[in-house]
Amino acid sequence: MRTLCLTLICSLAGLPLAYADEPAQPTATHVEIPATGTVDFKITPDESQVAERFRMQDHPFLFTAKSERTSGDVQVTKITFPSPVTTEIEENNTVHGLYFQPPGKGPFPGVVVLHILGGDFILSQTIANALARNGVAALAIKMPYYAERRRPGHPRRMLSNNIEESIEGMTQGVLDIRRSVAWVRDRPEVNDADLGITGISLGGLMSALSAAAEPRVRKVGIQLAGGNLAEAIWDRENKETKGFRENWLAKGGTRETFIKVVMPVEPTTYGHLLKGRQVLMLAARQDEIFPVSSTMALWKSIGEEPELIWLEDAGHYTALLYIMRETERLSQFMKQPLPARK
């Protein structure tokens, strides 16, 4: 039902659906992507500022690519590469994504697009498709324990009532995203100095967290997400947050110890690392998941610098009705020239 609703909303908004495409056809207008290849992950001098749990070393990694389809003049290619983290769930150790490639030699801005908590990939892939149609190369990836990365019948999820496992999943997600940024950066049609990341809800939260962990990302689109994650989980009254609380209290924990444990994956912990970057925040004034206080906490942690757009009459879910307008704004944000580094 959720997928159907997203499909209807995207259709009503006039966005080109990511899956409503023609069969893939060879075309000379797109820069070729080899079936297999190697990317050299290189850290920057700013790696020392990255939180230890998210740090990486220079290393190569392999990838595979398979042409999937075309969407208008956008070429869609399935990309896989190993996660930097090896878990006991073998399926989870491979990152899966779809690369939406604009026609031409570029250079284009390059963006990683992240999905929502429910695992409905139509929305993230449709946004990636729209970005590509606007001249922004976009890689939409699937985060840990989602889709192909989930073992059938196994209960493990990226986020669950087990907070320790959730923190592990989020940490792996950040490291996967860092490799995703490296893959996009390595594309010859992408301007390797003009890299961004965006997502909605969980994807927005992970965008803020991952951008702080990846110094090469200079543009960040945080949509319908915020900070003070632990307080939001603990204080909200719904089935999911109740499970978090009950599980934690059963282990002898308290609200205070819960907040302390979550801080390593709390976006406001690292908000200062996004100061000086180009950050666009989209928030819903009536958001049931990330209330105004959560949005403002993240905004303030980034030095009150981000451009903050409020959807005054929208909640977390009804904000999707504004997707066409806001995806156009996001496209223009990702395409705008970067200021010179200070």
ZIDAVEN-V483741 format. One record per residue. SS is DSSP state (helix for helix, strand for strand, loop for the rest). Layout:
ss=SS
ss=SS
This chain:
ss=loop
ss=helix
ss=helix
ss=helix
ss=helix
ss=helix
ss=helix
ss=helix
ss=helix
ss=helix
ss=helix
ss=helix
ss=helix
ss=loop
ss=loop
ss=loop
ss=loop
ss=loop
ss=loop
ss=loop
ss=loop
ss=strand
ss=strand
ss=loop
ss=loop
ss=loop
ss=loop
ss=loop
ss=loop
ss=strand
ss=loop
ss=loop
ss=loop
ss=loop
ss=loop
ss=strand
ss=strand
ss=strand
ss=strand
ss=strand
ss=strand
ss=loop
ss=loop
ss=loop
ss=helix
ss=helix
ss=helix
ss=helix
ss=helix
ss=loop
ss=loop
ss=helix
ss=helix
ss=helix
ss=loop
ss=loop
ss=loop
ss=loop
ss=strand
ss=strand
ss=strand
ss=strand
ss=strand
ss=strand
ss=strand
ss=strand
ss=strand
ss=strand
ss=strand
ss=strand
ss=strand
ss=loop
ss=loop
ss=strand
ss=strand
ss=strand
ss=strand
ss=strand
ss=strand
ss=strand
ss=strand
ss=strand
ss=loop
ss=loop
ss=loop
ss=loop
ss=loop
ss=loop
ss=loop
ss=helix
ss=helix
ss=helix
ss=helix
ss=strand
ss=strand
ss=strand
ss=strand
ss=strand
ss=strand
ss=strand
ss=strand
ss=loop
ss=loop
ss=strand
ss=loop
ss=loop
ss=loop
ss=strand
ss=strand
ss=strand
ss=strand
ss=strand
ss=strand
ss=strand
ss=loop
ss=loop
ss=loop
ss=loop
ss=loop
ss=loop
ss=helix
ss=helix
ss=helix
ss=helix
ss=helix
ss=helix
ss=helix
ss=helix
ss=helix
ss=helix
ss=helix
ss=helix
ss=helix
ss=loop
ss=loop
ss=strand
ss=strand
ss=strand
ss=strand
ss=strand
ss=strand
ss=loop
ss=loop
ss=loop
ss=loop
ss=loop
ss=helix
ss=helix
ss=helix
ss=loop
ss=loop
ss=loop
ss=loop
ss=loop
ss=loop
ss=loop
ss=loop
ss=loop
ss=loop
ss=loop
ss=loop
ss=loop
ss=helix
ss=helix
ss=helix
ss=helix
ss=helix
ss=helix
ss=helix
ss=helix
ss=helix
ss=helix
ss=helix
ss=helix
ss=helix
ss=helix
ss=helix
ss=helix
ss=helix
ss=helix
ss=helix
ss=helix
ss=helix
ss=helix
ss=helix
ss=helix
ss=loop
ss=loop
ss=loop
ss=strand
ss=strand
ss=strand
ss=strand
ss=strand
ss=strand
ss=strand
ss=strand
ss=strand
ss=strand
ss=strand
ss=loop
ss=helix
ss=helix
ss=helix
ss=helix
ss=helix
ss=helix
ss=helix
ss=helix
ss=helix
ss=helix
ss=helix
ss=helix
ss=loop
ss=loop
ss=loop
ss=strand
ss=strand
ss=strand
ss=strand
ss=strand
ss=strand
ss=strand
ss=loop
ss=loop
ss=loop
ss=loop
ss=loop
ss=helix
ss=helix
ss=helix
ss=helix
ss=helix
ss=helix
ss=helix
ss=loop
ss=loop
ss=loop
ss=helix
ss=helix
ss=helix
ss=helix
ss=helix
ss=helix
ss=helix
ss=helix
ss=helix
ss=helix
ss=helix
ss=helix
ss=loop
ss=loop
ss=loop
ss=loop
ss=helix
ss=helix
ss=helix
ss=helix
ss=helix
ss=helix
ss=helix
ss=helix
ss=helix
ss=helix
ss=helix
ss=loop
ss=helix
ss=helix
ss=helix
ss=helix
ss=helix
ss=helix
ss=helix
ss=helix
ss=loop
ss=loop
ss=loop
ss=strand
ss=strand
ss=strand
ss=strand
ss=strand
ss=strand
ss=strand
ss=loop
ss=loop
ss=loop
ss=loop
ss=loop
ss=loop
ss=loop
ss=helix
ss=helix
ss=helix
ss=helix
ss=helix
ss=helix
ss=helix
ss=helix
ss=helix
ss=helix
ss=loop
ss=loop
ss=loop
ss=loop
ss=loop
ss=strand
ss=strand
ss=strand
ss=strand
ss=strand
ss=loop
ss=loop
ss=loop
ss=loop
ss=loop
ss=loop
ss=helix
ss=helix
ss=helix
ss=helix
ss=helix
ss=helix
ss=helix
ss=helix
ss=helix
ss=helix
ss=helix
ss=helix
ss=helix
ss=helix
ss=helix
ss=helix
ss=helix
ss=helix
ss=loop
ss=loop
ss=loop
ss=loop
ss=loop
ss=loop
ss=loop
